[in-house]
Amino acid sequence: MKSLQKLFLAISIISLLVLLFGIISNNASLWQPAALSLAVSLAIGIGAIPALDGYQYTAWIITAVVAGMIYPEKILNVGGIDMRNKWLILIVIQLVMFGMGMKMSIKDFTGIAKSGKGVAVGLMSHFTVMPLMGLLLTKVFHFDTEIAAGIILIGCCSSGLASNVMTYIAKGNLVLSVTVTAITTKAAPVMTPFLMKLLAGALIEVKFISMMMEIIKIVIVPLSAALIHDYLKTASPNQAKKLNILAWISAAWLVLNLLTWKNTFAPNLSEPVLESLEVFNFFTGAVVIGVLYHFLAKKSPKIDDFMPYFSMAGIVYFTTVTTAAGRDNLLQVGFLLFIAAVIHNGAGYFFGYTFSRILGLTKSDARTLAFEVGLQNGGMATGLAGTMGKLGTVGLAAAIFSPWMNISGSILANYWKRKAEQEEEEKAKSKLL
């Protein structure tokens, strides 16, 4: 594997030379493929450098941005398929969230008993600091209304699961991190549309119930399927049997809906009832998927190891398509949007840590909550923008903010890891004295 990565590092050097020659000679047919080749080869080859191995996923995100900027039309239409199709976006985001849900368990939602104060501080900070900072940035930079709404949207979303990874690297309080992520995720169907209505209602039309239903479909349903798989790992034979029966009933219900929806349900029910029924159908689908996936995982246990990679691939897809859809806007405001991302993300780290320390939490807990406040669920923001049909405007902030959050989070996590190790050494020395 390392030899292959070294080969791609060599290819990246050649691609860089071709890229520079193409730019100097103003030959787009030369520098454009060279730029993409450089990004891809670096994304693969960077794993051969131990100090940069942890940034390989970020390198793929950057590759997605490069591809979207250079070849927007080819990316948006692949084989006659519109890559911005609402149902395609929904399926991919659910796959992403399901893969992320593999890192969660039912007990994560009970951690509030152990970390009550930390959870309260995290929850309060998360749903105040980030939405208000998003609003402030739109006032400072004067973005177009839909792009501005996208900045507020990513601030109103729940914590991203990347915060758990960063907390682990930084040697923070992983129980607190996972609990806050779980609680903010559960709160998102109400808090996100409420805050969007309050802060961005003057910028775009925000339908509270519709957005709440979309968040349930995008986030809660796939996480429920993952938690069903987790539940079945320790379920008794009788409990597993009952859930299997429920899955068969759910499957039958879905088949019935498929056959009768167009002629029976759609013409005779009001829109709110149809939305509620659609969400119920998604939950029945979650039962079927959760049970089916558990069956497959028992047959092939290694499938669990591959799910996070599917999530990463899904996020790369979103980044590529969003960049391609919003290419013209990015050329105009891309730099300012990046500055906004740095400020927004940095404010989350700063206030998350500062408020925690002021309220008496330990350094470890404060570092944990800095990640919980500063790292947002970019996938949720992208998914919501896609369901609105505004991927190239409302979704643009997520395309810029998400890569930066991964980069800054990795840097801060490694810095705090070294600090934590130094503190442990000093504590050990003081005990000896």
C-alpha angles and dihedrals in degrees: 000000000000091000090054090049090050089051090055090048087058090048089051090057091052090046090052092053092049090047092053092047091049092051093047092048091042090233108152093183087061106038097041098061089037091056092051091045090051092051094047095044091048092048089056099034098046089078089072090067108076094206091054100037092102091058097060094104090050089051089056090051089053089049089054090053092049092050092048093050096047103038107025099150095048091050097046092052116039115174091338092308118126103228089203092061109141095229094046090052091047093051093047094047090049089052089050093050092044090053090049089047088062085074092056132074135191091254089062088073092056095054091097089085090062098039104028098145094043092048091050092050091046094048093046094046094045097054095042109035100045100043092045092046088050090052092047092052092053089054093049100044100033097218121181111281099257094045089048090050088053091056091052090045095057088048090054096051126099126263116290120238087238085079089067091053092048092048090052092051092046092050091240130148101297094182090055092045095052092044094052091047090051094047095046089048091053090047094048098086089063105025098046098054091039093054092042091052090048100044106024102028091104091053103048137001109273116192104197098202095041092050091046090052091048092052090050089052095042100043116005098047098053091042088052090054090051091049091051087057089049092049092052091055090073102021120125118245089257093050091047091049092053091049091048090053089049089051092053091049090048091050091051090049091051092050089050090051092048091055098042108027098094097046103028113027106026099055097041107042131072120247096254091050091047090051091050092047091049091053090048089053090052090053091050086051089052090056091051094046093045093052094041092048091049089053091051092045090054090053094043110020093183090070089085090062092056098049096080088055090055087053091051091048089051092052090049088052092051092048092050096047094042091050091048092047093048099036096120092049091047091054088056103039105011095112094047090046090053091051088050089051092052092049094044094048093043091050089054092054093044099046094037090056097038097048090047093053093045089053092052104259121146123259090254092053092044092053089048093052091046087064093042092054098037100046114069131191099260091176091061091050091049092047092051091047089051094052088051089054089239102109094135094052115019090032094049096087092055090053090057101032096050098059091044092050090055092049097045092041092053092049094047093044092054091046092051090045089061090046091051091050091050091049091050090051092049091049091050091050092049090054090053091051 
